[in-house]
């Protein structure tokens, strides 16, 4: 399988980076291929503007989706975006690797999504959810937290981690067709001992190697929704 890891952490000695290095070592040893976009090391620009494009649809008013559709038709994406699109087309598995910051993605990773998941190229024209561009491929979040498992439980002070991650799992990954497997979470990675961190590394590699057999998060099918209202159909 071909794994594409998008990493968002500014410190090369971080545990996020250690997780990525473990994947880069283990996956080829088991016959898989891996590419990594280390966004901070790449100095990836997360700001979405006209620099996204080498083409122009409307020079007087910038509407991103209009420019994205135009660029998709005319091979008009900037080289940094095109390079990421090529990696997405190449992969069987997409992994987002990041520390949870302010209950969400680090800005550089959110900016990567904003710029790379372009209308006309990745979504639009009826391509979403079951019929999304990446249908048949798999995706997984791998993250580190500052707090422990209890803080991110349903009755924890931070709230249910799965509810916190739903905008990414459902709103980004599943929206674009991926079969999304449950996240890998290194709880309180900065506050546990070396033995626990080594255990996280082993567990992470095992999750990656078995991702093809892992049951995805269940989401309703498009067929379950009324095409006019986009609400779940009523059942008798």
Secondary structure, 3 states (H helix, E strand, C coil): CEEEEEEECCCCCCHHHHHHHHHHHHHHHCCCEEEEEECCCCCCCCCCCHHHECCCCCCCCCCHHHHHHHHHHHCCECHHHHHHHHHHHHCCEEEEEEECECCECCHHHHHHHHHHCCECCCEECCECHHHCCCCCCEEEEEEECCCCCHHHCCCCCCCCHHHHHHHHHHHHHHCCCCEEECCEEECCHHHCCHHHHHHHHHHHHHHHHCHHHCCECCCCCHHHECCCCCCECCCC
